[in-house]
Each structure stands twice: as structure tokens, then as C-alpha cells.
């Protein structure tokens, strides 16, 4: 495993998968990224004040910074210190910046300029608030159809890149930034190649899951390379996760229509000669299939929602209300003469009587019952305080008191269930 191929997120996932080795993994990570690191508050190139790190990769880290000349927020991609002595990596890093600066597309992040001064090598770009496609999919921030549309916007950007004789070579969910349900950006051009797609290196670089077979050979790279990576990204969006080793061989079980699966199968062919080679063709075909799916779904009759089991719920809360009334009557007969306790009995049983009779279902009466339930707490607190008072505990009849508390609890539960019951409207 060579430097530049993995970022700190690799070690974070490794530590999460093996928590018992977390300390050892952290030590390896620190050694892997050895060297001076940027720090918040530093002034770079006499102009950019670092604020906070917002991203990290194998080649460099991304920092939010303030341009002190304009007062605007910008993003700085800073080459890792351990790469400074590697001339080839520095050239590749700066070439990515120059490539981005020469492209103009709404779905490609804008580059303002590159700086190479002493031990500092970085470039500035527009700062975009948002999250990567990887995060949005795993956290389910947007519906799948929205994420598919955004990913296909990246396909349009890649068609623009290919039109300029360039190849991205590192398409993956973590290199797609989403700042709104309709705004997405392609970032990280560190592995870009040019000169009619002739790679500047024959090394397999990128992220394995999203790399086609020709990434591991010296064969000529074509637009089919990025088509494969974008198709794998589309698969990730549809599954809501990365495919397993078994699922990598075919998309037969992908949650999509047969037409969508056929297009992805053609775009994921191991042999680049048999794979869809044109990015615009791939995106156009996939869009048409997704639109056809949505129209078919809109014409299909809606699936009837399961009716709530109102009868079972009604039976439960009515039994609870009846038990609560009986419990209050029994408890009061033990605690006080019936003639003197009639107001208390009415106060405690009126909500349960309403539940039992199921009358006058209006918003105002429901609000009054909610208030009444809150007032039920007063006798409960009174009884509990009496039990906790050592001077009166001996004078209290324990059985009817606990019976009263149980009746209160059952009454509250049945009343709350009644007020929140499912209603079937005609």
C-alpha cells in the first residue's frame, strides 16, 4: 500500500471495524501522515487564514480559510507534507489544479489558483457548504431519485471533461459534493490524465471498488474508465451501500427496473471494449430508463394502506377505562365514606367514563380531557407524599392506597390511548 492511495478515512474505518486495535491503528496513521501539518489560524501565502479542516485524502487535506484580501470564504487543498519530496506527486497535484482551472461547468468546482512556495504546495477553490454523496446516501439525507439525478449531473460534467481530452480516473461517492437537493459538484482532480487519455503512469491508482480492470494494466485508457466508475457510483446510490463481493459480479438483485439493470450491466463490463464508452450516451440512456420507471410508477394503482386494527385498540382502552372506574370505587369505599367522597370519585372517573361511552368526539372536549389527565397528577403526588411522610405512613391503609395509584395509572393510560387512537374516516 503506497502513500497517496489512502486518506485518513481509511484508518478511521479500519479503527471502527477493529475497536480493540484502535490505539495501534492510530499510531500507524500518525506515522503514515508524519510531517508538519497545517493548523487553524495559520496565514498561508500572506493571504489565506486557515479556519478548519473540512476534508482529507491520500494526496492532500482540504481546509476552509478566509481570504483576507476579499473577506470571502475559500477552500484550500494542501498537499500532505510527506509528499513534498516526491516531484512526480507534486506535478500531479498541480496538474489537477491546472486542469480544474481550465474547465467551466456548473457541476465542477471552480479553481482560483495554485501556489508552490518552499515547503507549501496548495491551490485555492470555491468553498461549498455541503456533504459528500457518500454521506448523503449512508445518512439518507435525500430520496434516492434525487440522489440519482444529482449523480447524473456529475455524468454531464464528466462528458464535458472528456470533451476536453481529459479523464478523471477517481469517480467515487466521496468525490461528489452535494450542497442542496439540486446543486452538486465534482471535486478532486488529482488523478486526471490528458493527452488523448494516455495515462502518465501505469500504476493502479484510485479506489479499488470504483476502478475498472484496465486500471491495473498499461492498456490505453478511454472514457469507458470513468463510465465504469460512475456506474458503480449509481449502483451505490441504488443499494444505499457498497455492494458485497458477491454482488460485484452482477446487478441482478439491484433494486431497479430490468432496463436500468441492463444499462448498468453494460456499463460495468470488465472488458472496456464491450463496455459503454461514451459518457453522454450512458447518462442519456439511464435518464430515459429512470423517467420511464417514474411514469410507470405514477400510472400504477396505489397500494391500499393497511387499515389500523381499530377494533382491538377500542377493546383495550375501553377495558382499561372500566377497570380504572372500578378501581377508584373500591379504593374510595375503603378510604372514606361514600357520601363524602362523591366529588373525588367524579373527579377521578369522569375521563374514564368518557372513554367508556366514547361520546362527543370534538377537539375542545379532547383538549379538556388532556388537561384533566394532567390534573390527575395532583392526587397521585398527594398519595405519594403521604407515603413518604413517616408521621402519617402508619395511619394510611396501604392496600387501598396502592389500589388507588394503580387505578390512576390505568385510567391515564387508557385515556391517552383513546385520545391518540387511530381514526378511520369515511
Secondary structure, 3 states (H helix, E strand, C coil): CCCCCCCHHHHHHHHHHCHHHHHHHHHHHHHHCCCCCCCCCCEECCCEEEEEEEEECCCEEEEEEEECCCCCEEEEEEECHHHCCCHHHHHHHHHHHHHHHCCCCCCECCEEEEEEECCEEEEEEECCCCEEHHHHHHCCCCCHHHHHHHHHHHHHHHHHHHHCCCECCCCCHHHEEEEECCEEEECCCCCCEECCCECCCCCCCCCHHHCCHHHHCCCCCCCHHHHHHHHHHHHHHHHCCCCCCCHHHCCCCCCCCHHHHHHHHHHCCCCCCCCCCCHHHHHHHHHHHHHHHHHHHHHCCCCCCCCCCHHHHHHHHHHHHHHHHHHHHHHHHHHCCCCCCHHHHHHHHHHHHHHHHCCCCCHHHHHHHHHHHHHHHHHHHHHHHHHHCHHHHCCCCHHHHHHHHHHHHHHHHHHHHHHCCCCCCC
